[in-house]
Amino acid sequence: MPKASPANYAINFSAQALRKLRKLKSDQAVLKSIWKTIDTLKIDPRKNGAEKLANSESMRIRDGSYRIVFDINDSNRIVTVQNIADRKDVYRQ
């Protein structure tokens, strides 16, 4: 009998992440790639090259020159995308 897979994580977006996605609308290739990377977070947000940020509980995953910064709530199985930006800008406050 096949092993049952755990339920996928839900994906939420901060207001900042949604603004970044709207700005990327003009570059469909980048936008499509970012959506594909975000979609992989549903299955297991800690795999696929995700790394914990220093001095933070947040994680990040690379997509070309872009970084997707996100938080994981395991108890509710929610991934919240906090920021999406070019690597030169993403960690600036």
Protein Blocks (a to p, Z undefined) as FASTA:
>chain_A
ZZdddddddddddfklmmmmmmmmmmmmlmmmmmmmmmmmmmommgghiacdehiabdcd
dehjbccdddddfknopacdfbdcdfklmmpZZ
